[in-house]
Amino acid sequence: MTFHNTYNIIITFLITLLLNPCYSQKTIDEINNQAIEEFKHGSYEKAKQMLEEIIKITKDSLGETHPDYITAVTYLALLYERNLNGYKEVFSEISTSYLPMFFWPAELYEEIGNYDKAITLYSEALSILKENQEYKHHYYSGLLNKLSSIYYKIGEYNKAEPLLIELAEIKKSEFGEQHQDYGEALYDLAEVYIGMKNYVKAESYLIALVENAKTTFGEKSQNYARTLEYLAELYYKIGAYSNAEQIYIELINIEKEMFGKIYSGNVYSLCGLADLYRKIGKYEEAEQVYIKAVEVYKTAFGDEHPDYATSLDNLAGLYMEKGNYAKAEQMFVEAMNIRKKTLGLKHPKYATSLNNLALLYLELGNYKNAKLLFLEALNIKKEVLGEKNHSYAITLQNLALYYYTLGNYSEAEVLYTEVLDILREIVGVNHPDYILVLNSLASLYEEMGNYVMSMSYNIQSINKVEATLGKEHYLYSYALNNLAILNIKIGQLAEAEPFLVKSLNLNKQIYGETHPYYVNSLYHLAALFNMQGNLEKAATFFKKANDIQHQLIIMNFGFLSEKEKELYINTIQNNFEIYNSFILEYVTTNPPIASELYDNTLALKGMLLEESRKMSRRVLNSKDSSVVNTFREYQRVKRQLSEIYSLPLKDRYLEPEKLEEKANQLEKILIAISNDFKDSSTTLMCKWKDIKEHLDENEAAIEFINFHYFNKKYTDSIFYCALVIRPDYELPKMVYLFEEKELENIVKQRENIEDYDYVKYLYGWGEGKSDTIYKGYTLYKTIWQPLDSLLKGVKTVYISPSGILHKISFCSIPNSVSTVLSDTYQINYVISTRVIAMNKEPKTFFNKESFITLYGGINYNVDSIQMIQNSNTYQKQNKEKLLVTRTSHIPEDTVRGNIWFYLNGTLNEVNKIKGLFEINNVKTHLFTKDSANEESFKVYSNNTAPTVIHFATHGFFFPHIERKHEDNINIFGQEKEVFKYSENPLFRSGLILAGANRAWTGKESIPNIEDGILTAYEVSNTNLKNTRLVVMSACETGLGDIKGSEGVFGLQRAFKMAGVDYIIMTLWEIADKKTVEFMESFYNNLLNGKEIRIAFNLTQKEMKKKYDPYYWAAFILIE
């Protein structure tokens, strides 16, 4: 390189620096001018000094990874090379005294990662020494060390090995085996052999290193302890766990003797021992050591240090493996927040936190959040660490597990195969993580029906576990379980049993009995015994699994939000359905087992609703203002969510996902707080005998259940059964009723048929058995006739429907040509029959503080000025409490573009009811015409809520529709809202109040004013604990999505969540005049002191004397 070119390069670089506003202009100018002058006069040493100063400035300002710093270092290296090349041109032979001229540029190249240039310069210098046979020159050892270090960094271990062997011999010869420099050479060699996966040689050098440190520094030295740690890490890496355990224990004892306690500098040995115990399944020992490590880190560094976060992360991982999800989540989140704050969003350890939390959510069935976290973690690790990295491979493996869990087997197969390739290359085929992927692929191929591939991977996995990890390792249990399931699939039941028994015993030994893995092993064995025809043994295992499963539900419900509880229950639903199927087959020979099923049903049906109500009740009864304020904040966020979700996507001023997460976290705080309060009422404590004890002589309770039938494998059949209790029964009776598709064929509504004709068609007896026009007899024969023999002498029946039975009006099912069921029985609807045991009905429904609020005769076309005036009345009354929740467009739907018409009969209805209450000295609040707005409803709270709320208005419900991407845009080019397509059915049902047509027809919303469309979601966020009854005298208010054991998700559930005791709703469209008559009769009965259910049933009897079921059977009273 000529002087002119070098001069131009440096001038260009200096100008670049001058243009960078990050530096001091004066400082750069001074250095620039001086450097230029030095170059002009050939003073390269001074120019070098100037350049070094510029490097320091860029390093301090921008850091070592910044391009400007790297450029500066590169130009300084070029300057050194220029001097070296100039020297070569003058002298034909290079003297060893000029070797530093090779080091200067080589070290700079090495610093910026230009290893090829560094290797060339170091190698040339080494060659010079070899040619001159200067093997004892002090630079010779340094060059060996430099070159071997670079080769190690770039993974060329075979080139590093001979250099290090030579270096070790030199150190040994020069200083002796007891010198520290020789020990360092041994360690470097061991690291190279580990990289080459030659663990035998690595072990021999590390053992030599330990002996070297022991002799040189003594057993009570940090140097000796450090060499032991290296050896322990090797043993851990290669799976020699007993050797590693002995060394870690020795290390801890040495540290205690040296310092009197474990201190922060050497706590790594403590963590190493805990990791080891966790790896080999000694969870109790691991927990104690991890807890100690957390304490040491917190004392040494405080609770915001990355190392403290790591100790939390380790302990959280252990808790997750033990099934203690509450503690695991708490610690994972704390660790993640510390890393986010101290390390930033692009750090691998932050990515690890994301990965760990995602695994927990996957275990709990929170698949949406799990996927988001996995992908975020994977992207960070890919960017920072690259794809040929162990940590990256683990996260990729977990993403594969996510796809496997969701049944996306093709995607899972691709990812698992990629992980296997990465792990094979970087950790070898005997590493536990590699074996785990073999297990995962075995499970995957078994699910895909590729039994040959599954068997191959199973055998590989078991052989490797036996050879490297031993038969007490958790992976051995996993492999045995997989092999057992595969044998069951191919019909080899006898071969499967010993594998399952061994897996069960191992899971008990490793995890304990209150762990999901142990429970699943019990269910698997129970199912196997059932298939083998050993029903008695199957029953024993099913019962034990079922009992522990309920313990796990109680434990996990103590920290999960309602949505998370629903997701968690979905992950274990299969176990309950297998058990239900077994009971159905076994109950004839073992009747007592029906009691197990009844207790299960009591525990699970409506459980989420009851838990939510319980949390609200406990919190609102709290005298702790901070608890109440947290609850108010939770309600505020949910109201805000309602507003955001109702806006078109382009108008959403906040991200709903972030609000959802905030609401979720607040709910979890409230649940944790509420669980500290004493409350004996719990759904899981109520048993069938409690129901029996509360039944009168002529009463019966019926729990309807439905489940996917399992007969050696899952079928597409959904069976419906009834569980019946009477006060004189020793045990519940279980009766099979029908398959769901049978009832669907009966109740399917024909096209172009009005509701009146449909009801007559469905509930009409006609000519009985031979009738082909009416379905009443078939309906009776399908649902009720199998129960008739069990209900002789019964006058009152409590029924808790399930599945599509929620759509049936039981009262109007005919049981003869001239009678219906309500002629024979008083039928009381309940969400779960456990309310019979929990019922604390007061003697009178009303007291002197009671009042009723009525909505009817509503104007749905209020102008904007009047809407603002009416709203302002409530805003002034209570600015804090009344928060706007929906002020937006309503999306396209089946009636979009139409309007809600005034309901003539509703004003008459509410006026008559108002008169009845006033005659009986019960206060009334009547909202009609323009005044019947949303604000008038939302202003109520626990203490101000009326005893009765009566709505005489329109109602709506949209069934769930799977949305395609192209459906997101409507004909106006605007995004459809979540309203119609929401996964949350509470957004898809509601009541219509004053001024609703403005929003319904797509007109622009009025800021800070309610739109008149009261969704079920909004209702659920109100506080109606003081309200005993809500009457929805509107069309189809009993409809909603039906979700498993939780029943109907719609207005019914919303008012229950708000705290209402009783609800009257409708199953089909109702006629105005007959509705007025029905309501007038019902309230008369209620005001005359009749118990509410009796009052309702008396009204039904009065109405059916005069009218067809269409006019009275749509109304349902549910408790």
GIKAZI-V404330 format. One record per residue. RES is the residue in one letter. SS is DSSP state (H for helix, E for strand, L for the rest). PHI is phi as a letter, one per 40 degrees, with the letter a starting at -180 (999 if undefined). D_CENTER is the distance of its C-alpha to the mean C-alpha in whole Angstrom. Layout:
# GIKAZI-V404330
RES/SS/PHI/D_CENTER
RES/SS/PHI/D_CENTER
This chain:
# GIKAZI-V404330
M/L/999/62
T/L/c/65
F/H/c/65
H/H/c/65
N/H/c/62
T/H/c/60
Y/H/c/62
N/H/c/60
I/H/c/57
I/H/c/57
I/H/c/58
T/H/c/55
F/H/c/53
L/H/c/54
I/H/c/54
T/H/d/51
L/H/c/50
L/H/c/52
L/H/c/50
N/L/c/47
P/L/c/47
C/L/c/45
Y/L/b/48
S/L/c/51
Q/H/c/53
K/H/c/56
T/H/c/55
I/H/c/54
D/H/d/58
E/H/c/60
I/H/c/58
N/H/c/58
N/H/c/62
Q/H/c/63
A/H/c/61
I/H/c/63
E/H/c/66
E/H/c/66
F/H/c/65
K/H/c/68
H/L/c/70
G/L/g/69
S/L/c/67
Y/H/c/64
E/H/c/63
K/H/c/63
A/H/c/61
K/H/c/59
Q/H/c/58
M/H/c/58
L/H/c/55
E/H/c/53
E/H/c/53
I/H/c/51
I/H/d/49
K/H/c/48
I/H/c/48
T/H/c/45
K/H/c/43
D/H/c/43
S/H/c/42
L/H/b/40
G/L/g/39
E/L/c/40
T/L/c/37
H/L/c/39
P/H/d/41
D/H/c/44
Y/H/c/44
I/H/c/44
T/H/c/47
A/H/c/49
V/H/c/49
T/H/d/49
Y/H/c/53
L/H/c/54
A/H/c/53
L/H/c/55
L/H/c/58
Y/H/c/58
E/H/c/58
R/H/c/61
N/H/c/63
L/H/c/63
N/H/c/64
G/H/c/67
Y/H/c/68
K/H/c/68
E/H/c/70
V/H/c/72
F/L/b/72
S/L/c/72
E/L/b/71
I/L/c/68
S/L/c/69
T/H/c/66
S/H/c/67
Y/H/c/65
L/L/d/62
P/H/d/60
M/H/c/60
F/H/c/58
F/H/c/55
W/H/d/55
P/H/c/54
A/H/c/52
E/H/c/50
L/H/c/49
Y/H/c/48
E/H/c/46
E/H/c/44
I/L/c/43
G/L/g/42
N/L/c/45
Y/H/c/45
D/H/c/48
K/H/c/50
A/H/c/50
I/H/c/50
T/H/d/54
L/H/c/55
Y/H/c/54
S/H/c/56
E/H/c/59
A/H/c/59
L/H/c/59
S/H/c/61
I/H/c/64
L/H/c/64
K/H/c/64
E/H/c/67
N/L/c/69
Q/L/f/68
E/L/c/66
Y/L/c/64
K/L/c/64
H/L/c/64
H/H/c/61
Y/H/c/59
Y/H/c/59
S/H/c/56
G/H/c/54
L/H/c/54
L/H/d/53
N/H/c/50
K/H/c/49
L/H/c/50
S/H/c/48
S/H/c/45
I/H/c/44
Y/H/d/45
Y/H/c/42
K/H/c/40
I/L/c/40
G/L/g/40
E/L/c/43
Y/H/c/44
N/H/c/47
K/H/c/48
A/H/c/47
E/H/d/48
P/H/c/52
L/H/c/52
L/H/c/50
I/H/c/53
E/H/c/56
L/H/c/54
A/H/c/54
E/H/c/57
I/H/c/59
K/H/c/57
K/H/c/58
S/H/c/61
E/H/c/62
F/H/b/60
G/L/g/60
E/L/c/57
Q/L/c/56
H/L/c/55
Q/H/c/52
D/H/c/52
Y/H/c/53
G/H/c/50
E/H/c/48
A/H/c/49
L/H/c/48
Y/H/c/44
D/H/c/44
L/H/c/46
A/H/c/43
E/H/c/40
V/H/c/42
Y/H/c/42
I/H/c/39
G/H/c/38
M/L/c/40
K/L/g/39
N/L/c/42
Y/H/c/41
V/H/c/44
K/H/c/46
A/H/d/43
E/H/c/43
S/H/c/47
Y/H/c/47
L/H/c/44
I/H/c/46
A/H/c/49
L/H/c/48
V/H/c/47
E/H/c/50
N/H/c/52
A/H/c/50
K/H/c/51
T/H/c/54
T/H/c/54
F/H/b/52
G/L/g/52
E/L/c/49
K/L/b/48
S/L/b/48
Q/H/c/44
N/H/c/46
Y/H/c/46
A/H/c/42
R/H/c/41
T/H/c/43
L/H/c/41
E/H/c/38
Y/H/d/38
L/H/c/39
A/H/c/36
E/H/c/34
L/H/c/36
Y/H/c/36
Y/H/c/32
K/H/c/32
I/H/c/34
G/L/g/33
A/L/c/36
Y/H/c/34
S/H/c/37
N/H/c/39
A/H/c/36
E/H/c/35
Q/H/d/39
I/H/c/39
Y/H/c/36
I/H/c/38
E/H/c/41
L/H/d/40
I/H/c/38
N/H/c/41
I/H/c/43
E/H/c/41
K/H/c/42
E/H/c/46
M/H/c/46
F/H/b/44
G/L/g/44
K/L/a/40
I/L/c/37
Y/L/b/37
S/H/d/35
G/H/c/37
N/H/b/36
V/H/c/33
Y/H/c/32
S/H/c/33
L/H/c/32
C/H/c/28
G/H/c/30
L/H/c/31
A/H/c/27
D/H/d/26
L/H/c/28
Y/H/d/28
R/H/c/24
K/H/c/25
I/L/c/27
G/L/g/25
K/L/c/27
Y/H/c/24
E/H/c/26
E/H/c/29
A/H/c/26
E/H/d/24
Q/H/c/28
V/H/c/29
Y/H/c/25
I/H/c/26
K/H/c/29
A/H/c/28
V/H/c/26
E/H/c/29
V/H/c/31
Y/H/c/29
K/H/c/29
T/H/c/32
A/H/c/34
F/H/b/31
G/L/g/30
D/L/c/26
E/L/b/26
H/L/c/27
P/H/d/25
D/H/c/26
Y/H/c/25
A/H/c/21
T/H/c/22
S/H/c/23
L/H/c/20
D/H/c/18
N/H/c/20
L/H/c/19
A/H/c/16
G/H/c/16
L/H/c/18
Y/H/c/16
M/H/c/13
E/H/c/16
K/H/c/18
G/L/g/15
N/L/c/15
Y/H/c/11
A/H/c/12
K/H/c/15
A/H/c/13
E/H/c/10
Q/H/d/13
M/H/c/15
F/H/d/13
V/H/c/13
E/H/c/16
A/H/c/17
M/H/c/16
N/H/c/18
I/H/c/21
R/H/c/21
K/H/c/20
K/H/c/23
T/H/c/25
L/L/b/25
G/L/g/23
L/L/c/21
K/L/b/23
H/L/c/23
P/H/d/22
K/H/c/21
Y/H/c/18
A/H/c/17
T/H/c/17
S/H/c/14
L/H/c/12
N/H/c/12
N/H/c/12
L/H/c/9
A/H/c/7
L/H/c/9
L/H/c/7
Y/H/c/3
L/H/c/6
E/H/c/8
L/L/c/6
G/L/g/6
N/L/c/3
Y/H/c/6
K/H/c/7
N/H/c/5
A/H/c/6
K/H/c/9
L/H/d/10
L/H/c/10
F/H/d/12
L/H/c/14
E/H/c/15
A/H/c/15
L/H/c/18
N/H/c/20
I/H/c/21
K/H/c/22
K/H/c/24
E/H/c/25
V/H/c/26
L/L/b/27
G/L/g/27
E/L/c/26
K/L/c/29
N/L/b/27
H/H/c/25
S/H/c/22
Y/H/c/21
A/H/c/22
I/H/c/19
T/H/c/16
L/H/c/18
Q/H/c/18
N/H/c/14
L/H/c/14
A/H/c/16
L/H/c/14
Y/H/d/11
Y/H/c/15
Y/H/c/16
T/H/c/13
L/L/c/13
G/L/g/17
N/L/c/18
Y/H/c/21
S/H/c/23
E/H/c/21
A/H/c/19
E/H/c/23
V/H/d/24
L/H/c/21
Y/H/c/22
T/H/c/26
E/H/c/26
V/H/c/24
L/H/d/27
D/H/c/29
I/H/c/28
L/H/c/28
R/H/d/31
E/H/c/33
I/H/b/31
V/L/b/31
G/L/g/33
V/L/c/32
N/L/b/32
H/L/c/29
P/H/d/26
D/H/c/24
Y/H/c/26
I/H/c/27
L/H/c/23
V/H/c/23
L/H/d/26
N/H/c/24
S/H/c/21
L/H/c/24
A/H/c/26
S/H/c/23
L/H/c/22
Y/H/c/26
E/H/c/26
E/H/c/24
M/H/c/26
G/L/g/29
N/L/c/30
Y/H/c/32
V/H/c/34
M/H/c/32
S/H/c/29
M/H/c/32
S/H/c/33
Y/H/c/30
N/H/c/30
I/H/c/33
Q/H/d/33
S/H/c/30
I/H/c/32
N/H/c/35
K/H/c/33
V/H/c/31
E/H/d/34
A/H/c/36
T/H/b/34
L/H/b/32
G/L/g/33
K/L/c/33
E/L/b/31
H/L/c/28
Y/H/c/24
L/H/c/25
Y/H/c/28
S/H/c/26
Y/H/c/23
A/H/c/26
L/H/c/28
N/H/c/26
N/H/d/25
L/H/c/29
A/H/c/29
I/H/c/27
L/H/c/29
N/H/c/32
I/H/c/31
K/H/c/30
I/L/c/34
G/L/g/36
Q/L/c/36
L/H/c/35
A/H/c/38
E/H/c/37
A/H/c/33
E/H/d/34
P/H/c/35
F/H/c/32
L/H/c/29
V/H/c/31
K/H/c/31
S/H/c/28
L/H/d/27
N/H/c/30
L/H/c/28
N/H/c/24
K/H/c/26
Q/H/c/28
I/H/c/25
Y/H/b/22
G/L/g/24
E/L/c/24
T/L/c/21
H/L/b/19
P/H/d/17
Y/H/c/19
Y/H/c/22
V/H/c/21
N/H/c/20
S/H/c/24
L/H/c/25
Y/H/c/24
H/H/c/25
L/H/c/28
A/H/c/29
A/H/c/28
L/H/c/31
F/H/c/33
N/H/c/33
M/H/c/34
Q/L/c/37
G/L/g/38
N/L/c/38
L/H/c/36
E/H/c/37
K/H/c/35
A/H/c/32
A/H/c/32
T/H/c/32
F/H/c/29
F/H/c/27
K/H/c/28
K/H/c/27
A/H/c/24
N/H/c/23
D/H/c/24
I/H/c/22
Q/H/d/19
H/H/c/20
Q/H/c/20
L/H/c/17
I/H/c/16
I/H/d/18
M/H/c/16
N/H/c/13
F/H/c/14
G/L/c/15
F/L/b/12
L/L/c/10
S/L/c/10
E/H/c/12
K/H/c/9
E/H/c/6
K/H/c/10
E/H/c/10
L/H/c/8
Y/H/c/8
I/H/d/12
N/H/c/12
T/H/c/11
I/H/b/14
Q/H/c/16
N/H/d/18
N/H/c/20
F/H/c/21
E/H/c/23
I/H/c/24
Y/H/c/26
N/H/d/27
S/H/c/29
F/H/c/30
I/H/c/32
L/H/d/33
E/H/c/35
Y/H/c/36
V/L/c/37
T/L/c/40
T/L/c/41
N/L/b/39
P/L/d/39
P/L/d/37
I/H/c/34
A/H/c/34
S/H/c/33
E/H/c/30
L/H/c/29
Y/H/c/30
D/H/c/28
N/H/d/25
T/H/c/25
L/H/c/26
A/H/c/23
L/H/c/20
K/L/c/22
G/L/g/21
M/H/c/19
L/H/c/16
L/H/c/19
E/H/c/21
E/H/c/19
S/H/c/18
R/H/c/22
K/H/c/23
M/H/c/21
S/H/c/23
R/H/c/26
R/H/c/25
V/H/c/25
L/H/c/27
N/L/c/30
S/L/c/29
K/L/c/32
D/L/c/30
S/H/c/30
S/H/c/27
V/H/c/25
V/H/c/27
N/H/c/26
T/H/c/23
F/H/c/22
R/H/c/25
E/H/c/23
Y/H/d/20
Q/H/c/22
R/H/c/23
V/H/c/20
K/H/c/19
R/H/c/23
Q/H/c/23
L/H/d/20
S/H/d/22
E/H/c/24
I/H/c/23
Y/H/c/21
S/H/c/25
L/L/c/26
P/L/d/27
L/H/d/25
K/H/c/28
D/H/b/28
R/L/c/25
Y/L/c/26
L/L/b/22
E/L/c/19
P/H/c/17
E/H/c/14
K/H/c/15
L/H/c/16
E/H/d/13
E/H/c/11
K/H/c/14
A/H/c/14
N/H/c/11
Q/H/c/12
L/H/c/16
E/H/c/14
K/H/c/13
I/H/c/16
L/H/c/18
I/H/c/17
A/H/c/17
I/H/c/21
S/H/c/22
N/L/c/21
D/L/c/24
F/L/c/26
K/L/c/28
D/L/a/28
S/L/c/29
S/L/c/27
T/L/a/24
T/H/c/24
L/H/c/23
M/H/c/27
C/L/c/29
K/L/b/31
W/H/c/33
K/H/c/36
D/H/c/35
I/H/c/35
K/H/d/38
E/H/c/40
H/L/c/39
L/L/c/41
D/L/c/45
E/L/d/47
N/L/b/47
E/E/b/43
A/E/a/40
A/E/b/37
I/E/b/35
E/E/b/31
F/E/c/30
I/E/b/28
N/E/b/26
F/E/a/25
H/E/c/25
Y/E/c/28
F/E/b/27
N/L/b/31
K/L/g/30
K/L/a/28
Y/E/c/26
T/E/b/28
D/E/c/28
S/E/c/29
I/E/b/28
F/E/c/30
Y/E/b/31
C/E/b/32
A/E/b/34
L/E/b/34
V/E/b/37
I/E/b/38
R/E/b/41
P/L/c/43
D/L/c/45
Y/L/c/43
E/L/c/42
L/L/a/39
P/L/c/37
K/E/b/38
M/E/b/36
V/E/b/37
Y/E/c/36
L/E/b/36
F/E/a/35
E/E/c/33
E/H/d/31
K/H/c/33
E/H/c/36
L/H/c/35
E/H/d/34
N/H/c/37
I/H/c/39
V/H/c/37
K/L/d/37
Q/L/c/39
R/L/c/41
E/L/c/42
N/L/f/44
I/L/b/44
E/L/c/44
D/H/d/42
Y/H/c/46
D/H/c/47
Y/H/c/43
V/H/c/43
K/H/c/47
Y/H/c/46
L/H/c/43
Y/H/b/44
G/L/c/48
W/L/c/50
G/L/f/53
E/L/c/55
G/H/g/52
K/H/d/52
S/H/c/53
D/L/c/52
T/L/b/50
I/L/c/50
Y/L/b/48
K/L/b/45
G/H/d/45
Y/H/c/47
T/H/c/44
L/H/c/41
Y/H/c/43
K/H/c/44
T/H/c/40
I/H/c/38
W/L/b/41
Q/H/d/44
P/H/c/42
L/H/b/42
D/H/d/45
S/L/c/47
L/L/c/44
L/L/b/45
K/L/c/49
G/L/g/50
V/L/c/47
K/L/b/47
T/E/b/43
V/E/b/40
Y/E/c/37
I/E/b/34
S/E/b/30
P/L/c/30
S/L/a/27
G/H/f/26
I/H/c/29
L/H/c/31
H/H/c/30
K/H/c/32
I/L/c/35
S/L/c/38
F/H/c/39
C/H/c/42
S/H/b/43
I/L/c/43
P/E/c/47
N/L/b/48
S/L/a/51
V/L/c/54
S/L/b/54
T/L/b/51
V/E/b/47
L/H/d/45
S/H/c/45
D/H/c/49
T/H/c/48
Y/L/b/45
Q/E/c/44
I/E/c/40
N/E/b/38
Y/E/c/34
V/L/b/31
I/L/c/27
S/L/a/28
T/L/c/31
R/H/c/30
V/H/c/31
I/H/c/34
A/H/c/34
M/H/c/32
N/L/c/35
K/L/b/37
E/L/c/39
P/L/c/42
K/L/c/45
T/L/b/45
F/L/c/43
F/L/b/45
N/L/b/46
K/L/c/48
E/L/c/45
S/L/c/43
F/E/a/43
I/E/b/42
T/E/b/41
L/E/b/42
Y/E/b/41
G/E/a/43
G/E/f/46
I/E/c/43
N/L/c/44
Y/L/c/42
N/L/b/44
V/L/c/44
D/L/c/45
S/H/c/43
I/H/c/46
Q/H/c/46
M/H/c/42
I/H/c/42
Q/H/c/45
N/H/c/43
S/H/c/40
N/H/c/41
T/H/d/43
Y/H/c/39
Q/H/c/38
K/H/c/41
Q/H/c/41
N/L/a/37
K/L/c/36
E/L/c/33
K/L/c/32
L/L/c/32
L/L/b/30
V/L/c/30
T/L/b/27
R/L/a/28
T/L/b/31
S/L/a/31
H/L/c/32
I/L/b/30
P/L/c/30
E/L/d/32
D/L/a/32
T/L/c/34
V/L/b/36
R/L/c/36
G/L/g/39
N/L/c/41
I/L/b/41
W/L/c/40
F/L/c/44
Y/L/c/45
L/L/c/45
N/H/d/49
G/H/c/49
T/H/c/46
L/H/c/48
N/H/c/50
E/H/d/48
V/H/c/46
N/H/c/50
K/H/c/51
I/H/c/48
K/H/d/49
G/H/c/52
L/H/c/52
F/H/c/50
E/H/c/52
I/H/c/55
N/L/c/53
N/L/g/52
V/L/b/49
K/E/c/48
T/E/b/46
H/E/b/45
L/E/b/45
F/E/b/43
T/E/b/45
K/E/f/46
D/L/c/45
S/L/c/43
A/L/c/41
N/L/c/38
E/H/c/34
E/H/d/35
S/H/c/37
F/H/c/35
K/H/c/32
V/L/c/34
Y/L/c/34
S/L/b/32
N/L/d/32
N/L/c/36
T/L/b/37
A/L/c/36
P/L/c/38
T/L/c/39
V/E/b/39
I/E/b/37
H/E/b/39
F/E/b/38
A/L/b/41
T/L/a/39
H/L/c/37
G/E/b/34
F/E/a/31
F/E/a/29
F/L/b/27
P/L/c/26
H/L/c/23
I/L/b/24
E/L/c/22
R/L/c/23
K/L/c/25
H/H/d/25
E/H/c/28
D/H/c/28
N/H/c/26
I/E/b/30
N/L/c/33
I/L/c/36
F/L/c/37
G/L/g/34
Q/L/b/32
E/E/c/28
K/L/c/27
E/L/c/25
V/H/c/22
F/H/d/24
K/H/c/25
Y/H/b/22
S/L/d/19
E/L/c/16
N/L/c/17
P/H/c/20
L/H/c/21
F/H/c/22
R/L/b/24
S/E/a/26
G/E/i/29
L/E/b/32
I/E/b/35
L/L/b/37
A/L/d/40
G/L/g/40
A/H/c/37
N/H/c/39
R/H/d/39
A/H/c/35
W/H/c/35
T/L/c/38
G/L/g/36
K/L/c/38
E/L/c/37
S/L/c/35
I/L/c/37
P/L/d/35
N/L/g/34
I/L/b/35
E/L/c/33
D/L/c/34
G/L/g/35
I/E/b/32
L/E/c/30
T/E/c/26
A/H/c/25
Y/H/c/22
E/H/c/24
V/H/d/26
S/H/c/23
N/L/c/23
T/L/c/26
N/L/b/28
L/L/b/30
K/L/c/30
N/L/c/34
T/L/c/34
R/L/c/35
L/E/a/36
V/E/b/35
V/E/b/37
M/E/b/36
S/L/c/39
A/L/a/37
C/L/c/37
E/L/f/34
T/L/c/32
G/L/c/31
L/L/c/29
G/E/i/25
D/E/c/22
I/E/b/22
K/E/b/19
G/H/f/19
S/H/c/20
E/H/c/20
G/E/g/23
V/E/c/24
F/E/b/21
G/E/a/24
L/H/c/27
Q/H/d/27
R/H/c/23
A/H/d/24
F/H/c/27
K/H/c/26
M/H/c/23
A/H/c/25
G/L/h/27
V/L/c/30
D/L/c/32
Y/E/b/33
I/E/b/33
I/E/b/35
M/E/a/34
T/E/b/36
L/L/b/35
W/L/a/37
E/L/c/40
I/L/b/42
A/L/c/46
D/H/d/47
K/H/c/50
K/H/c/49
T/H/c/46
V/H/d/48
E/H/c/50
F/H/c/47
M/H/c/45
E/H/c/49
S/H/c/49
F/H/c/46
Y/H/c/46
N/H/d/50
N/H/c/49
L/H/c/46
L/H/c/49
N/L/c/51
G/L/g/49
K/L/c/48
E/L/d/44
I/H/d/42
R/H/c/41
I/H/c/45
A/H/d/45
F/H/c/43
N/H/c/45
L/H/c/48
T/H/c/47
Q/H/d/46
K/H/c/49
E/H/c/52
M/H/c/50
K/H/c/50
K/L/c/54
K/L/b/54
Y/L/b/52
D/L/c/50
P/H/d/46
Y/H/d/45
Y/H/c/46
W/L/b/45
A/L/c/42
A/L/c/39
F/E/c/39
I/E/b/36
L/E/b/36
I/E/b/33
E/L/b/32
